[in-house]
């Protein structure tokens, strides 16, 4: 399983009522310009940068990625 798959697995298991708020927080704290980048990570189209991985894990309060 690669990092994008791990991210997708984590994000897909978030309850619906929290998912959009977490997406928006990830976009803001990772300083992503558009939701397209977020969904490219989610769909595995582009790699998640190491600094963004750290931010995502901080928001999630759990280890998601192996690297």
C-alpha positions, 0 to 999 in steps of 0.5 A: 500500500502506498501513501496515497492509498493510506491517505484515501483509506484514512479519509474514507473512514472519517464520518461524513459529518467531519469529512468536509471540515477536515478536508478544508483544514488540510487544504488550508494548513497545507496551503493548497491553492485548490481542492483539485490538489487534495483530490489528486492526492486522494485519487493517487494522481500525484504524490503527497509531499513530505511536509504535507504528510506531516501536516495531515498526520498532525491534523489526524492525530495519528500515524497514517504514512510509513515514510 
